[in-house]
Amino acid sequence: MTAYRFGDLTLAPDSPDFLATVVRAYTDRIRPVCTCKDPGPEMYIAHFGNQYLVKRMPYSGISHAAECDSFEAPPELSGRGILNGTAIQRTEEGTTALKFDFSLSHNGVAANRGAATEKTSVTSSGNRLTLRGFLHYLWDEAELTHWRPGFTGKRNWFVLRRRLMAEAEGKEAKKTALSSLLFIPEFYDQERKHQLSQRRMSRVASISGASGKRMMLLIGEYERISEGRSDSTMLYIKHLPDFPFRMTANLRKDFDKMFGKVVGLFDFIQDSHLMVIATFSIDVSGTPEIGEISVMLTTPNWIPIESMYENELIGLLSEKKRSFIKVLRYNLTKQDPMPSAIFTDTSPEAYGLYVVLGELDKAGPSREAMQEMIATTRYPSWVWDPASGIPPDLPAQSHARTPASLPSNGKAAVQPAAAEVITAESEKHEAAPVPQA
């Protein structure tokens, strides 16, 4: 059973003494040790508000066992590898400093502002996070890329928002707390619309009336784009029915050109989600306007995907009740080869899962580039070439599974005022009803 060692004491997260032990260890500056391996990797305890989180050390995910929830995609197989230590830096104070490849302020004329972006290049990809790269980073940190059979039907917007906001704590950009820069809408409830509106106004107050010079980051779910009454269009985000975002005509044109195929795939895949990340300002009249924007398509279970083939793969893995991590591209271009996912239930080694599209996607990596990566990786590989037919048999599933008591996201979430631990497998606490007050 996976547990944590606190000095001479070893406890599982479902132990009656676990909550008090974590709080005491934080006070005494004791580092827990994960027992997924022997010797086990060190963890650390983060404290935000009234919540304590047992988290893996930065860049230590690969040192955990594949079936451990603290395991993360090997850096050489993920777009994150070239960002660690450059765009993503651990400070001496224990926070994480992020470098952005986009601006959160501007002085330009409103009519000339706005850009749909997936900017990636060889020269900048390892130095700063693009909008999409930042969204991938936050998704990874919240471990929404991790999947286990027991998670089915247990994720909703309330869960996602809570996880994303929690992961913003302890991180900064340009010496500014990331949590103060993020705007992620609350779950909408018609009966609470006035309360929600007041909290929203309070949230964006720091950039209101700033003549458009200061901006925040929006993360939300795409609802629709509608034509405005002038030379602009309005972007509607789910859970914000009364707060649309203005897009200039040029931005709308660029958005359709850059993301038209993604939106088309979103329309085609039933119950999929189209995530939006954007910078926005609020003019003196109180109208929010998009600066830069990017999108990310996900399955109904909120697992990011790039193509119909990846959607088929994720569906197959879910149907077969497999556990895996979805690999994200971050700043890498579409031409860069990478696996689609990594099995975490094939102990002792994780498997890379590759979808080789070749001529089926001429904008993607070449067949030769994919084959070279597969041949040189130190991890065993599973390869599906859709042009050759149905997927081959999946690697055998290990019997050594991470127990249900392992904390979600490789982190034991505890609240001293309430004896509750968010566990993996079931995610039953994560899927709690949306608060009505």
C-alpha positions in Angstrom: 0.0 0.0 0.0 1.4 3.4 -1.0 1.9 5.6 2.1 4.0 8.4 3.3 6.8 8.2 5.9 7.1 11.1 8.4 10.4 10.5 10.2 9.9 7.1 11.9 6.1 7.1 11.3 4.5 5.7 8.1 0.9 6.4 7.4 -1.6 6.0 4.5 -3.8 9.0 3.7 -6.8 7.2 5.0 -5.3 6.8 8.5 -7.1 8.5 11.3 -3.9 10.3 12.3 -2.9 11.4 8.9 -4.4 14.9 9.0 -2.8 15.8 12.3 0.5 14.3 11.2 0.7 16.4 8.0 0.0 19.6 9.9 2.6 18.7 12.6 5.1 17.8 9.9 4.5 21.2 8.2 5.1 23.0 11.5 8.2 21.0 12.3 9.5 21.3 8.7 9.7 17.5 8.2 9.7 16.3 4.6 7.4 13.3 4.0 8.8 10.4 1.9 6.7 8.6 -0.6 6.9 4.8 -0.2 6.1 3.9 -3.8 9.8 3.0 -4.1 12.7 2.0 -1.8 14.3 4.4 -1.1 11.4 6.7 -1.6 11.4 10.1 -3.2 11.0 13.1 -0.8 7.8 15.2 -0.9 7.1 18.6 0.6 4.0 20.1 2.3 2.4 23.3 0.9 0.0 25.4 3.0 -2.6 27.6 1.3 -5.3 29.2 3.5 -6.7 26.3 5.6 -5.5 23.6 3.2 -2.4 21.5 3.3 -1.0 19.7 0.3 1.6 16.9 0.3 3.2 17.5 -3.1 6.0 16.0 -5.1 9.3 17.9 -5.3 9.8 19.9 -8.5 11.1 17.9 -11.4 10.9 14.7 -9.3 7.9 13.0 -11.0 10.1 10.6 -12.9 11.6 9.3 -9.7 8.2 7.8 -8.5 6.9 4.4 -9.5 4.8 4.5 -12.7 1.6 3.5 -10.8 2.1 6.2 -8.2 0.0 9.3 -8.7 3.1 11.5 -8.1 4.6 10.0 -11.3 4.6 12.4 -14.2 5.5 12.2 -17.9 9.3 11.8 -18.5 10.5 15.3 -19.5 12.1 14.1 -22.8 8.7 12.7 -23.9 6.7 15.9 -23.0 6.8 19.5 -24.2 7.6 20.4 -20.6 11.1 19.1 -20.7 12.6 22.1 -22.5 10.8 24.5 -20.1 11.9 23.2 -16.7 14.6 25.5 -15.4 13.9 28.2 -18.0 10.3 29.2 -18.4 9.5 27.3 -15.2 11.8 28.0 -12.3 11.8 27.1 -8.7 12.8 30.1 -6.5 14.9 30.0 -3.3 11.7 31.1 -1.4 10.0 27.9 -2.5 7.6 29.4 -5.1 7.6 28.7 -8.8 8.4 31.6 -11.1 6.9 31.5 -14.6 8.1 33.4 -17.7 5.4 34.3 -20.2 5.7 34.8 -23.9 2.7 37.1 -23.9 1.9 40.4 -22.3 -0.5 41.3 -19.5 -0.4 45.0 -20.3 -0.6 47.1 -23.4 -0.8 50.7 -24.6 -2.0 50.2 -28.1 -5.2 51.5 -29.8 -8.0 49.1 -29.1 -8.9 48.6 -32.7 -5.4 47.3 -33.4 -5.1 44.9 -30.5 -5.9 41.2 -30.5 -4.3 38.1 -31.7 -5.2 34.4 -32.0 -2.1 32.6 -31.0 -0.3 29.3 -31.0 3.1 31.0 -31.3 5.8 28.4 -31.1 9.3 28.5 -32.4 12.7 26.8 -32.0 14.3 29.9 -30.6 11.7 30.8 -28.0 10.1 27.5 -27.1 12.4 26.8 -24.1 12.5 30.4 -22.7 9.0 31.5 -22.1 5.5 29.9 -21.9 3.1 30.7 -24.7 -0.6 31.0 -23.9 -1.2 27.4 -24.9 1.9 26.3 -23.1 0.7 28.0 -19.9 -2.7 26.3 -20.1 -0.9 22.9 -20.6 1.3 23.7 -17.6 -1.7 24.5 -15.3 -3.6 21.4 -16.6 -0.6 19.2 -15.9 0.0 20.7 -12.4 -3.7 20.1 -11.6 -3.1 16.6 -12.9 -6.2 16.8 -15.1 -4.0 14.8 -17.6 -4.0 11.8 -15.2 -6.8 9.2 -15.7 -7.9 6.2 -13.7 -11.0 4.1 -14.3 -12.6 5.3 -11.1 -12.6 8.9 -12.3 -15.4 8.3 -14.8 -18.3 10.7 -14.2 -16.5 12.4 -11.2 -15.1 15.5 -12.9 -17.1 18.6 -13.5 -16.5 22.4 -13.7 -16.6 22.8 -10.0 -13.8 20.2 -9.6 -11.7 21.7 -12.5 -11.9 25.2 -11.2 -11.0 24.2 -7.7 -8.0 22.3 -8.9 -6.7 25.0 -11.3 -7.1 27.7 -8.7 -5.3 25.6 -6.1 -2.4 25.0 -8.4 -2.1 28.8 -9.1 -1.1 29.2 -5.4 2.6 29.4 -4.7 3.4 30.5 -8.3 4.2 33.9 -9.7 4.9 35.8 -12.9 7.0 39.0 -12.9 6.9 39.0 -9.1 3.1 38.9 -9.2 1.1 36.1 -7.6 -0.4 34.0 -10.3 -3.6 33.6 -8.3 -4.2 37.3 -8.7 -3.9 37.2 -12.4 -6.3 34.4 -13.1 -10.0 34.7 -13.8 -11.8 31.3 -13.9 -15.6 31.7 -13.7 -17.5 30.0 -10.9 -20.2 27.4 -11.6 -23.2 29.4 -12.7 -26.4 29.2 -10.8 -29.4 31.4 -11.8 -30.6 31.7 -8.2 -27.2 33.1 -7.2 -26.5 35.3 -10.3 -26.4 38.6 -8.3 -23.9 37.1 -5.8 -21.8 35.7 -8.6 -21.9 39.0 -10.5 -20.7 40.9 -7.4 -17.8 38.4 -6.8 -16.9 38.7 -10.5 -16.7 42.4 -10.3 -14.5 42.2 -7.2 -12.3 39.7 -9.0 -11.6 41.9 -12.0 -11.6 45.2 -10.1 -7.8 45.4 -10.3 -7.9 45.9 -14.1 -11.2 47.8 -14.3 -11.0 51.5 -15.3 -7.3 51.1 -16.2 -7.8 52.4 -19.8 -7.1 48.9 -21.0 -3.4 48.9 -19.8 -3.7 46.1 -17.3 -4.9 42.6 -18.2 -5.8 39.4 -16.6 -5.9 35.7 -17.8 -9.2 34.1 -18.6 -9.5 30.3 -18.5 -13.0 29.1 -19.4 -15.1 26.8 -21.5 -16.1 28.0 -25.0 -19.8 28.5 -25.5 -20.2 30.4 -28.8 -19.2 33.4 -30.8 -22.0 35.8 -31.8 -21.9 38.9 -34.0 -22.0 42.2 -32.2 -24.0 45.2 -33.1 -20.9 47.0 -34.4 -17.6 46.0 -36.1 -16.9 43.4 -33.4 -18.0 40.0 -32.2 -18.8 38.6 -28.7 -17.2 35.5 -27.2 -19.5 33.7 -24.7 -17.9 31.5 -22.0 -19.9 28.9 -20.1 -20.9 30.0 -16.6 -20.7 33.6 -17.8 -24.0 34.1 -19.7 -24.1 37.8 -18.7 -20.4 38.6 -19.3 -19.4 38.2 -22.9 -16.0 39.2 -24.2 -15.5 41.6 -27.1 -13.4 40.4 -30.0 -12.3 42.8 -32.7 -13.0 42.0 -36.4 -9.4 41.2 -37.0 -9.1 38.9 -34.0 -12.3 37.0 -35.0 -10.8 36.6 -38.5 -7.5 35.3 -37.1 -9.3 33.0 -34.7 -11.3 31.4 -37.4 -8.2 30.9 -39.6 -6.1 29.5 -36.8 -8.6 27.5 -34.8 -11.4 26.7 -37.3 -10.4 23.0 -37.6 -10.3 22.7 -33.8 -13.8 24.3 -33.4 -15.0 21.9 -36.2 -13.7 18.9 -34.3 -15.3 20.3 -31.1 -18.7 20.4 -33.0 -18.1 16.8 -34.3 -17.1 15.1 -31.0 -20.2 14.8 -28.9 -19.9 16.2 -25.3 -16.3 17.4 -25.9 -15.1 20.6 -24.3 -13.3 23.5 -25.9 -11.1 25.3 -23.3 -10.3 29.0 -23.9 -7.3 30.8 -22.5 -7.0 34.5 -23.2 -5.7 37.8 -21.9 -8.3 40.4 -21.5 -8.7 44.0 -20.4 -11.8 46.0 -19.2 -12.3 49.4 -20.7 -13.7 52.4 -18.8 -17.2 51.4 -19.7 -16.7 48.1 -18.0 -16.7 46.0 -21.2 -14.2 43.1 -21.3 -12.1 42.7 -24.4 -9.8 39.9 -25.5 -6.2 40.6 -26.2 -4.6 37.3 -27.2 -6.4 33.9 -27.3 -5.7 30.2 -27.7 -7.8 27.1 -27.3 -7.5 23.4 -26.2 -9.9 20.6 -27.1 -10.7 17.9 -24.5 -12.7 14.7 -24.3 -15.9 14.6 -22.3 -13.7 13.6 -19.4 -11.6 16.7 -19.8 -8.5 14.9 -21.3 -6.8 17.1 -23.9 -6.7 15.8 -27.4 -5.3 17.1 -30.7 -7.1 14.9 -33.3 -9.9 12.5 -33.9 -7.4 9.7 -33.7 -6.3 10.8 -30.2 -10.0 10.9 -29.3 -10.4 7.3 -30.5 -7.3 6.3 -28.5 -8.5 7.9 -25.3 -11.9 6.3 -25.7 -10.2 2.9 -26.2 -8.1 3.3 -23.0 -11.2 4.4 -21.0 -13.2 1.5 -22.4 -10.5 -1.0 -21.4 -10.3 0.6 -17.9 -6.6 1.6 -18.2 -4.7 4.2 -16.3 -2.6 6.8 -18.1 -1.2 10.3 -18.4 -2.0 12.4 -21.4 1.2 14.0 -22.8 0.9 17.7 -23.6 2.8 19.7 -26.2 3.3 23.0 -24.3 5.4 25.2 -26.7 6.3 22.4 -29.1 5.1 22.8 -32.7 2.8 20.4 -34.3 5.7 19.0 -36.4 7.6 17.9 -33.3 7.2 14.1 -32.6 5.8 13.1 -29.2 3.7 10.3 -27.7 0.0 10.8 -27.2 -0.1 9.3 -23.7 1.9 7.2 -21.2 0.6 4.1 -19.5 0.9 4.2 -15.7 -0.5 0.7 -15.0 2.3 -1.3 -16.7 4.6 -1.6 -13.7 7.6 -1.7 -13.4 8.0 0.6 -16.5 5.7 3.1 -18.1 4.8 2.7 -21.7 4.7 5.4 -24.3 1.7 5.3 -26.6 2.3 6.7 -30.1 -0.2 7.5 -32.9 1.8 7.7 -36.1 -0.4 9.6 -38.6 2.2 10.1 -41.4 0.4 11.1 -44.6 -2.9 11.4 -42.7 -1.7 14.7 -41.2 0.8 16.5 -43.4 0.9 19.3 -41.0 2.1 17.0 -38.2 5.4 15.2 -37.6 6.7 13.0 -40.5 6.5 9.2 -40.2 10.3 9.2 -40.1 10.5 11.6 -37.2 8.0 9.6 -35.2 9.9 6.3 -35.9 13.2 7.9 -34.9 11.8 9.0 -31.6 10.2 5.6 -30.9 13.5 3.9 -31.8 15.6 6.1 -29.5 13.4 6.3 -26.4 14.4 4.4 -23.3 10.8 3.4 -22.6 8.9 0.6 -24.2 6.5 1.8 -26.8 3.0 0.9 -28.1 2.4 2.1 -31.7 -0.7 2.6 -33.7 -0.7 3.5 -37.4 -4.3 4.4 -38.2 -3.5 4.0 -41.9 -2.8 0.3 -41.3 -6.1 -0.4 -39.5 -7.3 -1.0 -36.0 -5.1 -0.4 -33.0 -2.9 -3.4 -31.9 -3.4 -5.1 -28.6 -2.6 -3.0 -25.6 0.3 -3.9 -23.3 -0.6 -6.1 -20.4 -2.0 -4.3 -17.3 0.0 -4.7 -14.1 -1.6 -6.2 -11.1 0.4 -3.8 -8.9 -2.2 -1.0 -8.8 -2.0 2.2 -6.8 -4.6 1.8 -4.0 -7.7 3.9 -3.7 -6.2 5.6 -0.6 -3.5 7.3 -2.6 -4.2 11.0 -2.6 -5.5 12.6 -5.8 -2.8 14.2 -8.0 0.0 12.7 -6.0 -1.1 15.1 -3.3 -2.9 14.4 0.0 -5.3 17.3 0.4 -6.2 17.9 4.0 -8.1 20.5 5.9 -7.5 20.8 9.6 -11.1 21.9 10.2 -12.6 18.9 8.4 -11.3 15.4 8.4 -11.4 14.8 4.7 -8.8 13.4 2.3 -9.3 13.7 -1.4 -8.5 10.2 -2.7 -7.6 9.0 -6.2 -9.6 6.1 -7.9 -13.0 7.3 -6.8 -12.5 11.1 -6.7 -15.7 11.0 -4.7 -14.9 14.2 -2.7 -13.8 16.0 -5.9 -17.2 15.5 -7.4 -19.1 17.0 -4.5 -22.3 18.9 -5.4 -21.7 22.5 -6.4 -22.2 24.8 -3.3 -25.4 26.8 -3.4 -24.2 29.6 -1.2 
